[in-house]
Amino acid sequence: MGKLVRDRIPEIIRAFVEEPVVRELDGEHFRTALQAKLVEEAEEARSSDDAHLLEELADVYEVVIATLELNGWTETDLTATAARKADERGGFRARIWLE
């Protein structure tokens, strides 16, 4: 079973091990793979210790950026949408837990 990997991973594998078997995904397969990768990276961030959390969040961020690009959106679109939602519903800074 394969998985979506960062662009330079095949190059790194070649330098240290052997020739990897890779293929480029088309739009819908890429979309599905990005969705799965987002869940994978979010779970890794969730289970990470403090020393590795920033690295894991960076992985989540890269998947988000790729998803934005695939959909024709920009980081500005994302931050504007986040700001609008924060204005309408608030953020998470108050640490409110609803029972």
N, C-alpha and C positions, 0 to 999 in steps of 0.2 A: 504494500500500500504506500502510495506516495504522499507528499505534502508540499504545500507552498513554502518556498524558502526565499531568503533574501538574495538579491541579484548576484552577489559575489560568492555565494556558497559553492557553486560548482567549481569556480576557480580555486578556492581554498582546498576543496577535496582533491582536485587534480594535483596541487602542489604537495600534498602530504600522503595521499593514499593511491587513488586510481582514477580512471575515467568514469565519471558519474553518468547515469542514464537520465537525461532530462528532456523535457519538451516544453514548448511555450503554449500557454492556455489561451483559448479564444475568450471572447467577452463573457458569455454566460458561465463557462467553466471557471473563469477567473473570478467572477462575482461570487460564485458558490464557494470557491476556495478561500477568498478573502473573508467571507462570513464565518467559515469554519476557523480560519486563522485568528480572527478577532476573539472568538470564544476561547480558543487555545491560549492566546496571549493574556486575555483577561483572567483566566484561571491561574496561569502562572504568576501573574501579579497578585492575585488574591492569596495565593499560598506562599508568596515570597517573604523572606525575612527583611528587616529594615535595611540591611546592608546591600540587598540586591533589588529592592523595590524600584529604584529609579531606572535601572537597566530594563526591568520588565515593563515599566510604564513607557519607556522609549520604544519598546517593541509594539505595544498597543498603539502608540502614536504613529508609527510607520504604517501600520495596517489602516488606521484611520485616514492618513494622507493618501494612500493608494486607493482607498474606497472613494474619497472625495474626487480624485482625479478621474477615476473610472466613470463617475456620474457627471463629470463636467463642472464640478463645484470647486471652490477655492477655500483656503483656510479662512479668508475673510468672510466667505459665506457661512462657514461654520461658526466663527466667533460672533457674527451678527445674529445668527439664529440662537446661539446660546445666550446672548445678551437679551434678546427679545423674550426668551423663555424665562430667564431670571427675573426680568421686569414683571412678567405676568404671574409667575408661580413661585419666585424666589430661587435661591440656590441651596446649598447644603451647609453653609457656614454656621448656622444656628444649631446644628447637630440635633435636630428634632427627630425623635423616634415616635411613631404613631402606633399605639397599642390597639 
